[in-house]
Amino acid sequence: MSDTRSDSARATASERAATTERDATRPDDAAERGSTLPAAAVSAFCEGLALMLGAGIQLDEAVHMLGEHLEDASFRRVCRELYPPLAAGEPLERAVRGVGAFPAHAEKMIAVGERSGRLEDVLGNLAAYYDEEDRVFAKVRAAVGYPAALLAVMSVILALTVWVILPVFIDVYEGLAGSLTAGSSAVVGVAVVLGWIALVLTIVLTVAALAAFATSRTPAGQERLVRFFERMPLTRRAMYQLALSRFSAALAAYTAAGLDDDAAMREALATVDHDELRQRLERAQRAMTDLDRGRSLAQAITEAEVFEPVYARMLAVGTRVGRIDDVLARLAGTFFDDALAQIDRVVNSIEPALAAFLTVAVGATLIAIMLPLVGIMGSIG
């Protein structure tokens, strides 16, 4: 009886795998092949898979169920491509690499989870990690999209000022005085120049902001924007805190997966792209591997000034009580919230700055164009 059920299950799995392979090669999915899933989709995949594994569902069945109950086309395509190798008995790490739709960090963490026997825990950590990353990129899009909208409105206002309002004033001058005097003509010329400078500058900024907003909608573009913000004085500190949050989350996941401190540091360091943070972490890694110094993970991070002193002490306490992964996960959340707060402050300061620029540009232009009118009216009186 059990053999019959096993044969039936294998046959069902084979039929489902064949159906999945046929669906995965449909023409409407061909354009989606090779695309990387966004952070939100990776988080949803890892969270759903972790929940199903916790409920005792087999890995291939869990992936198949995920693909059936989600409406996102790219998500369904990934699940359809994952199912055949999983049904054939391949490990999840190899199947994920074959699909090529997951970030390298996720692939490495899944491999660590399978080797350590803690795949469910690792998937849960990955879900939290990529959920936070999606929140970060949402903030990045807001930081770019909001100024782009304001600049677009400013461009319209300045264009109306230069192309509509200024010619009306000039016509009024000519109608009242026949022609402008030399002094009035110079003042009007200054007003026109000011208006055109403000308009051109605003249009250039608007195009740049709109291009950045369009770029922020793809994973590769988001990474380029992060690199740009790392060099900007107003956002440099926030980007460091963000990179520190991602490193802490990765280090927490690796330590929770059972890696020793040296291996966890090496793997977490590979996820860091921020230049300043990477230099500090490399110093910490050298201190950990130095046979003469032999620093622990907490000591090396403290001496390299990776964390602020208060957070370094928290890490040291977590090491002593054997809860370093929990402390790192909590610190990752703290660093993340700090980065978001700093980004919010920058975004909130943009609106008054742009409003002030618009007020000065339009006001200076109108005042300069109205001065000759005041003189003309005075001479008429």
C-alpha positions as CSV (number, residue, x, y, z in Angstrom):
1,M,0.0,0.0,0.0
2,S,2.7,2.5,1.0
3,D,4.6,1.7,-2.3
4,T,1.5,2.4,-4.3
5,R,1.1,5.8,-2.5
6,S,4.8,6.6,-3.1
7,D,4.5,5.7,-6.8
8,S,1.4,7.8,-7.1
9,A,3.1,10.8,-5.3
10,R,6.1,10.5,-7.6
11,A,3.8,10.4,-10.6
12,T,1.9,13.4,-9.5
13,A,5.1,15.3,-8.9
14,S,6.4,14.3,-12.3
15,E,3.2,15.5,-14.0
16,R,3.3,18.7,-12.1
17,A,7.0,19.3,-12.9
18,A,6.2,18.7,-16.6
19,T,3.3,21.1,-16.5
20,T,5.5,23.7,-14.7
21,E,8.2,23.3,-17.4
22,R,5.7,23.8,-20.2
23,D,4.3,26.9,-18.4
24,A,7.7,28.3,-17.7
25,T,8.5,28.4,-21.4
26,R,5.4,30.2,-22.5
27,P,5.9,33.2,-24.8
28,D,4.5,35.7,-22.3
29,D,7.1,34.8,-19.8
30,A,10.1,34.8,-22.1
31,A,10.7,38.5,-21.6
32,E,10.8,38.1,-17.8
33,R,13.5,35.5,-17.8
34,G,16.8,36.6,-16.2
35,S,15.2,39.5,-14.3
36,T,16.0,39.8,-10.6
37,L,13.1,39.8,-8.1
38,P,12.7,43.1,-6.2
39,A,13.4,43.1,-2.5
40,A,9.7,42.9,-1.5
41,A,9.2,39.8,-3.7
42,V,12.3,38.1,-2.2
43,S,11.0,38.9,1.3
44,A,7.5,37.5,0.5
45,F,9.0,34.3,-1.0
46,C,11.3,33.7,2.0
47,E,8.6,34.4,4.5
48,G,6.0,32.2,2.8
49,L,8.5,29.3,2.4
50,A,9.6,29.6,6.0
51,L,6.0,29.4,7.2
52,M,5.2,26.4,5.1
53,L,8.4,24.5,6.1
54,G,7.5,25.2,9.7
55,A,4.1,23.7,9.1
56,G,5.7,20.5,7.8
57,I,5.1,21.0,4.1
58,Q,7.8,19.5,1.8
59,L,10.0,22.1,0.0
60,D,8.8,21.3,-3.5
61,E,5.2,21.4,-2.5
62,A,5.7,24.6,-0.6
63,V,7.2,26.3,-3.7
64,H,4.4,25.0,-5.9
65,M,1.7,26.3,-3.5
66,L,3.4,29.7,-3.3
67,G,3.3,30.0,-7.1
68,E,-0.4,29.1,-7.2
69,H,-1.5,31.6,-4.6
70,L,0.4,34.7,-5.8
71,E,-0.7,37.0,-8.6
72,D,2.6,38.6,-9.5
73,A,3.7,37.2,-12.9
74,S,7.5,37.3,-12.1
75,F,6.9,35.5,-8.8
76,R,4.8,32.8,-10.5
77,R,7.5,32.4,-13.1
78,V,10.2,31.9,-10.5
79,C,8.2,29.4,-8.6
80,R,7.4,27.4,-11.8
81,E,11.2,27.3,-12.6
82,L,12.1,26.3,-9.1
83,Y,9.6,23.4,-8.8
84,P,11.1,20.9,-11.3
85,P,14.6,20.7,-9.8
86,L,13.2,20.6,-6.3
87,A,10.8,17.8,-7.2
88,A,13.8,16.0,-8.7
89,G,15.5,16.2,-5.3
90,E,17.9,19.1,-5.8
91,P,18.7,21.3,-2.8
92,L,17.1,24.7,-2.7
93,E,20.4,26.5,-3.0
94,R,21.2,24.9,-6.3
95,A,17.7,25.5,-7.7
96,V,17.8,29.1,-6.7
97,R,21.2,29.6,-8.4
98,G,19.8,28.0,-11.5
99,V,16.9,30.4,-11.7
100,G,19.1,33.4,-11.3
101,A,16.3,35.6,-10.0
102,F,17.6,36.0,-6.4
103,P,20.3,38.3,-5.0
104,A,23.7,36.7,-4.4
105,H,23.3,37.4,-0.6
106,A,20.1,35.3,-0.6
107,E,21.7,32.5,-2.5
108,K,24.6,32.4,0.0
109,M,22.4,32.5,3.0
110,I,20.2,29.7,1.7
111,A,23.3,27.5,1.2
112,V,24.4,28.2,4.7
113,G,20.9,27.4,6.1
114,E,20.8,24.1,4.2
115,R,24.4,23.1,5.3
116,S,23.6,24.0,9.0
117,G,20.2,22.4,9.0
118,R,18.5,25.8,9.9
119,L,16.9,26.6,6.6
120,E,13.7,27.7,8.2
121,D,15.4,30.2,10.5
122,V,17.6,31.5,7.7
123,L,14.6,32.1,5.5
124,G,12.9,34.0,8.3
125,N,15.9,36.2,8.7
126,L,16.1,36.8,5.0
127,A,12.4,37.8,4.9
128,A,13.1,40.4,7.6
129,Y,16.3,41.6,5.9
130,Y,14.7,42.1,2.4
131,D,11.6,43.6,3.9
132,E,13.8,46.3,5.5
133,E,15.7,46.7,2.3
134,D,12.4,47.3,0.4
135,R,11.5,50.0,3.0
136,V,14.8,51.6,2.4
137,F,14.4,51.8,-1.4
138,A,10.9,53.1,-0.9
139,K,12.4,55.9,1.1
140,V,15.0,56.4,-1.7
141,R,12.2,56.7,-4.2
142,A,10.4,59.2,-2.0
143,A,13.5,61.2,-1.5
144,V,13.8,61.5,-5.3
145,G,10.2,61.6,-6.4
146,Y,9.0,64.3,-4.1
147,P,11.6,66.9,-5.3
148,A,10.9,65.8,-8.9
149,A,7.2,66.7,-8.5
150,L,8.0,70.0,-6.9
151,L,10.5,70.9,-9.5
152,A,8.0,70.0,-12.3
153,V,5.5,72.5,-10.8
154,M,8.2,75.1,-10.4
155,S,9.1,74.7,-14.1
156,V,5.5,75.3,-15.1
157,I,5.3,78.5,-13.0
158,L,8.6,79.9,-14.2
159,A,7.8,79.1,-17.8
160,L,4.5,81.0,-17.5
161,T,6.4,83.9,-15.9
162,V,9.0,84.1,-18.7
163,W,6.8,83.3,-21.7
164,V,3.5,84.9,-20.7
165,I,3.9,87.5,-17.9
166,L,7.1,89.2,-19.0
167,P,5.9,89.9,-22.6
168,V,2.7,91.4,-21.2
169,F,4.6,93.9,-19.1
170,I,6.9,94.8,-22.0
171,D,3.8,95.5,-24.1
172,V,2.4,97.7,-21.4
173,Y,5.6,99.7,-21.2
174,E,5.6,100.2,-25.0
175,G,1.9,101.2,-24.9
176,L,2.5,103.8,-22.1
177,A,5.8,105.3,-23.1
178,G,6.1,104.5,-26.7
179,S,9.4,102.7,-26.1
180,L,11.5,101.9,-23.0
181,T,14.2,104.4,-21.9
182,A,17.8,103.1,-21.7
183,G,17.6,102.7,-17.9
184,S,14.2,100.9,-18.0
185,S,15.4,98.7,-20.9
186,A,18.4,97.6,-18.9
187,V,16.2,96.8,-15.9
188,V,13.8,94.8,-18.1
189,G,16.8,93.0,-19.6
190,V,18.0,92.0,-16.2
191,A,14.6,90.7,-15.3
192,V,14.4,88.6,-18.5
193,V,17.9,87.2,-17.9
194,L,17.0,86.3,-14.3
195,G,13.8,84.6,-15.4
196,W,15.5,82.6,-18.1
197,I,18.4,81.5,-15.8
198,A,15.9,80.4,-13.1
199,L,13.8,78.5,-15.8
200,V,16.8,76.7,-17.4
201,L,18.2,75.8,-14.0
202,T,14.8,74.4,-12.8
203,I,14.3,72.5,-16.0
204,V,17.7,70.9,-15.7
205,L,17.1,69.9,-12.1
206,T,13.6,68.6,-13.0
207,V,15.0,66.4,-15.8
208,A,17.7,65.1,-13.5
209,A,15.2,64.4,-10.7
210,L,12.8,62.6,-13.0
211,A,15.6,60.5,-14.5
212,A,16.7,59.6,-10.9
213,F,13.1,58.7,-10.0
214,A,12.8,56.4,-13.1
215,T,16.2,54.8,-12.2
216,S,15.0,54.2,-8.6
217,R,12.3,51.8,-9.9
218,T,14.8,49.1,-10.8
219,P,17.2,47.2,-8.4
220,A,20.3,48.2,-10.3
221,G,19.2,51.8,-10.4
222,Q,18.5,51.8,-6.7
223,E,22.0,50.7,-6.0
224,R,23.4,53.5,-8.3
225,L,21.3,56.0,-6.4
226,V,22.6,54.7,-3.1
227,R,26.2,55.2,-4.4
228,F,25.3,58.7,-5.4
229,F,23.8,59.5,-2.0
230,E,26.9,58.1,-0.3
231,R,28.9,61.0,-1.8
232,M,26.4,63.7,-1.0
233,P,27.2,65.7,2.3
234,L,23.5,65.7,3.4
235,T,22.9,62.0,3.0
236,R,26.4,60.6,3.6
237,R,25.8,59.8,7.3
238,A,22.4,58.2,6.5
239,M,23.9,55.9,3.9
240,Y,26.6,54.8,6.4
241,Q,23.9,53.9,8.9
242,L,22.0,52.1,6.2
243,A,25.1,50.1,5.2
244,L,25.7,49.3,8.8
245,S,22.2,48.1,9.2
246,R,22.5,45.7,6.2
247,F,25.9,44.4,7.5
248,S,24.5,43.9,11.0
249,A,21.5,42.0,9.6
250,A,23.7,39.8,7.5
251,L,26.1,39.1,10.4
252,A,23.1,38.2,12.6
253,A,21.8,35.8,10.0
254,Y,25.2,34.1,9.5
255,T,25.8,33.7,13.3
256,A,22.2,32.5,13.8
257,A,22.9,29.9,11.0
258,G,25.7,28.4,13.1
259,L,28.8,29.8,11.4
260,D,31.7,30.7,13.6
261,D,32.6,34.3,14.1
262,D,35.5,34.4,11.6
263,A,33.4,32.8,8.9
264,A,30.3,34.9,9.7
265,M,32.4,38.1,9.5
266,R,33.9,37.0,6.2
267,E,30.6,36.3,4.6
268,A,28.9,39.4,6.0
269,L,31.8,41.5,4.8
270,A,31.2,40.3,1.3
271,T,27.7,42.0,1.3
272,V,29.1,45.4,2.1
273,D,29.6,47.9,-0.7
274,H,30.0,51.1,1.3
275,D,33.7,52.1,1.1
276,E,34.1,53.7,4.5
277,L,32.4,50.9,6.3
278,R,34.2,48.3,4.3
279,Q,37.6,49.7,5.3
280,R,36.7,49.6,9.0
281,L,35.3,46.1,8.7
282,E,38.5,44.9,7.0
283,R,40.5,46.3,9.9
284,A,38.3,44.4,12.3
285,Q,38.6,41.2,10.3
286,R,42.4,41.5,10.3
287,A,42.3,42.0,14.1
288,M,40.2,38.8,14.4
289,T,42.5,36.7,12.2
290,D,45.8,38.1,13.6
291,L,47.4,35.3,15.6
292,D,49.2,37.7,17.9
293,R,46.2,39.9,18.8
294,G,43.4,37.3,18.5
295,R,40.5,39.7,19.0
296,S,37.0,38.5,19.4
297,L,34.2,39.7,17.1
298,A,33.0,42.3,19.6
299,Q,36.5,43.5,20.4
300,A,37.5,43.8,16.8
301,I,34.4,45.8,15.9
302,T,34.9,48.0,18.9
303,E,38.5,48.8,18.1
304,A,37.8,49.4,14.4
305,E,35.1,51.9,15.5
306,V,32.5,50.2,13.3
307,F,29.8,50.8,15.9
308,E,29.3,53.8,18.2
309,P,30.6,53.1,21.8
310,V,27.2,52.5,23.3
311,Y,26.3,49.9,20.6
312,A,29.7,48.3,20.8
313,R,29.1,47.7,24.5
314,M,25.7,46.1,23.7
315,L,27.5,43.8,21.3
316,A,30.1,42.9,24.0
317,V,27.3,42.1,26.4
318,G,25.5,40.0,23.8
319,T,28.7,38.0,23.2
320,R,29.2,37.3,26.9
321,V,25.6,36.0,27.4
322,G,25.7,34.0,24.1
323,R,23.0,36.1,22.3
324,I,25.1,37.9,19.8
325,D,22.7,37.1,16.9
326,D,19.8,38.7,18.8
327,V,21.8,41.8,19.7
328,L,23.0,42.2,16.1
329,A,19.4,41.8,14.8
330,R,18.3,44.5,17.2
331,L,21.1,46.8,16.3
332,A,20.3,46.3,12.6
333,G,16.8,47.6,13.4
334,T,18.2,50.6,15.3
335,F,20.6,51.5,12.6
336,F,17.9,51.2,10.0
337,D,15.5,53.4,11.9
338,D,18.3,56.0,12.4
339,A,19.0,56.0,8.7
340,L,15.3,56.5,7.8
341,A,15.1,59.4,10.3
342,Q,18.0,61.1,8.7
343,I,16.6,60.6,5.2
344,D,13.3,62.0,6.4
345,R,15.0,65.1,7.7
346,V,16.7,65.6,4.3
347,V,13.4,65.1,2.5
348,N,11.6,67.5,4.8
349,S,14.2,70.2,4.3
350,I,13.9,70.0,0.5
351,E,10.4,71.4,0.4
352,P,11.1,74.8,2.1
353,A,14.4,75.1,0.2
354,L,12.6,74.6,-3.2
355,A,9.8,76.9,-2.1
356,A,12.3,79.6,-1.2
357,F,14.1,79.2,-4.5
358,L,10.8,79.6,-6.4
359,T,9.8,82.6,-4.3
360,V,13.1,84.3,-4.9
361,A,13.3,83.5,-8.6
362,V,9.7,84.6,-9.4
363,G,9.8,87.5,-7.0
364,A,13.0,89.0,-8.2
365,T,11.9,88.6,-11.8
366,L,8.6,90.4,-11.2
367,I,10.1,93.1,-9.0
368,A,12.7,93.9,-11.7
369,I,10.1,94.0,-14.4
370,M,7.8,96.3,-12.4
371,L,10.4,98.9,-11.5
372,P,10.2,100.6,-14.9
373,L,6.5,100.6,-14.6
374,V,6.7,102.5,-11.3
375,G,9.0,105.1,-13.0
376,I,6.7,105.4,-16.0
377,M,3.6,105.9,-13.8
378,G,5.5,108.5,-11.8
379,S,6.4,110.5,-14.8
380,I,2.9,110.4,-16.2
381,G,1.6,111.6,-12.8
